[in-house]
Amino acid sequence: MEYALRHHGIITHVGHRKLSVKIASDTDCAGCAVKSICNPVKKKSGSVVIEASIPDDTPTEKFNVGEKVSIAITTSGRMRAVGLSVAVPCLLLLLCTLSAIGLGMSQPTAAASGLTAVMAYYLILYLLRRHIFANPRWIVTE
């Protein structure tokens, strides 16, 4: 499986098929498209605890609190975040603007309607952020 994003951290809790892993919150996050998933509390420094799944072929007993592990998010998970934050708003802007022009609105009015639709989309995305990004699929890789 291909992973788009990796972090190294220390195990803080071992559960049934899940680990809690503490990572530094400022590790290479500046230009990352999915930093809101890694760092949901927007800490400037310190650490963040992430829940990661243990692969089915790996026994849970292999992991102990205090060990260093690598966790990763899949390429599809990263692409989902990029799509929700970039691709969908671009398509929404284009579709709303072209639809408004097709309905006979002037170009400035059509552009304003497209921008209004994108602002509404981002507001909805912000209000539903805990539900949309509630279960990122982090996997223990090492």
Secondary structure by P-SEA (a helix, b strand, c coil): ccccbbbbbbbcccccccccccccccccccccccccccccccccbbbbbbbbbcccccccccccccccbbbbbcaaaaaaaaaaccaaaaaaaaaaaaaaaaacccaaaaaaaaaaaaaaaaaaaaaacccccccccccccc
